[in-house]
Amino acid sequence: MLARSRESRKSVRRWMRRDAQVVFEGQEQLIGCVVHDISNGGARLSFTVPLAVLPRTFTLVLFKDSVQRDCKLVWSDRGVVGVKFISQWFGTKSSERVSVFKNPRPGGPREPKSIA
């Protein structure tokens, strides 16, 4: 991964190694990932299994399906991705909530992005 010359985050990054999952439209199963660091604005994730395609928007699930946040893919490098949070934390289970992705914004469907 390329080192950045200066920090561009607006909020403090908290280092961690926490198992999490992502879910997105068209994918029935939750996909395992690891949160390596997190801030109020985003996070750095790596995936426990190789993914050919990760959509530009998805939901990050922490704490066994009880705490979630919608994300937008910002960058990717060999299975590690940086995401920007596009929602506040919410606590309902994914099976019980209506995702913001069910009612996409004008401009057409989201394009998948390869993370390979």
BELSULSUL-V20110 format. One line per field, one symbol per residue. ss: DSSP state (h for helix, s for strand, l for the rest). psi: psi as a letter, one per 40 degrees, with the letter a starting at -180 (. if undefined). A space follows every 50 residues. Layout:
BEGIN
ss: ???
psi: ???
END
This chain:
BEGIN
ss: lllllllllllllsssssssssslllllllsssssssslllsssssslll llssslssssssllllsssssssssssllssssssllllslllllllllh hhhllllllllsssll
psi: ihiidiheieihhhhighhaiiiihehdiihiihhdiiideaihiiieih hdhhidiihhhiffedhihiihhdiihfehihihheiiiieiideeihie edgiiieiiihihhe.
END
